[in-house]
Amino acid sequence: MSYRRRDARPRLALWMLVALGDVVLLLLSAGVAVLVVSIAVVTVAAAGVAAWRLSRRTAMPTATDAVTMPLTSRKSA
């Protein structure tokens, strides 16, 4: 019996290509203004996410903010 190994690599499905073509045709029919607006929205969203991540990173405590605690003696067993 011969067994052919199945190729499990991800492939771009035909319906994905059709959907991508539909989006391109819609953008072309709507004009360049929609393309410019969509690029601007993506740019503003990316800048907002980057600013949010940077503000969260600087708000996190660092090693220099560590609280020092006095050492207590260990109990013997």
N, C-alpha and C positions, 0 to 999 in steps of 0.2 A: 504494500500500500504506500502510495506516495502522499506526502503531506506538504502542501505549499504553505509556507509561513505567510501569515497575513501582515501586510504593511500597515503599521499602526501610526504612521506619521500624520500629523494634522494637515489637512488639505483645505483649501478654500472652496467652499461649496458653491454650486452654481447659483443658488438663491442669494448668496452673499454678493456675488458679482452683479446679479440683476438688481439687488437693492442699492448697491453702490452706483450703478448706472442710473437708477431712478433719481437718486439724490443729486447726481451731477446734472441730469437733465432739468430737474427742478431749479437748481441754482442758476443754470444758464437761462432758463426761461424767465426767472425773476429778475435777473440783471446783476450787474456788478455791485450795486448798492447792498444787496443782501449778503454778498460775499464779504464785503468790507465790514458790515455790521457783525457778521458771525465771527470774523477774525478778531474784531475789537472785543466782543464779549468773551471769547476764549482767552484773550490776553489779559483782560481785567480780572477774570476768574483765577487765572494762574498767578497773577501778582497778589491777589488777595490771599490765596492759599499759602504762597511763599511768605508773605508778611505775617500771617497767623502762626506759621511754624517757627519763624524766627523769633516772634515775641514769646512763644511758649518755651523755646530753648533758652532764652536769656532769663526767664522767670524761674527756671528750675534751680534748686540749691546746688552749690558747688562744694568741693572738698574744703575750701577755705572757710565756708560758713558752718563747719562742723562744730558741734557743741562738745567741749571737753568735760569729761566726767571724772571725779576722783576714783582712784583704784581702791577697791576694798580688799581686805585680806581674805585669802582663801581658807575655807574651813578644812580642817584635816579630817581624814576619813576615820 
